Amino acid sequence: MVMVSDQKQSYLPGLYPPEGGTWNDRISCIETGPWANVTVCTDVNFKGQCMKIGGNQVVDLTNNSTYNNKISSIWKQTSRKR
């Protein structure tokens, strides 16, 4: 999934990847660009458990029982302009 600056997806069950289905509860890795900050939450509308991820990171969630394949909302913000 690619997101543009300041894009919110508060309901991943309504966002469809190319291979079908939805992104809801299917994210197990997140990669951010140098100026991106991402907030992910386990429930729709940014509720439940939430985690902030800073810029220029790769976060593997496969061993994280709270977030692995349990993300239902995501928000990308830009921390600085190029």
C-alpha angles and dihedrals in degrees: 000000000000120000129192125224116299092002118153128199104186094168113042093176085075096051115087127206119215094258093056135256118071136286091243111123092353104099116107102155133036127194120189130196123236096272100033127108116188130195118197126188133191094226133050120267092032095291132131120038112353131193130191119216121196129219127292097019138129111209117192108202098181093106095039109097092191098056111016108114090343103095114122102166134032134183125192119199129180114233097195139002122247 
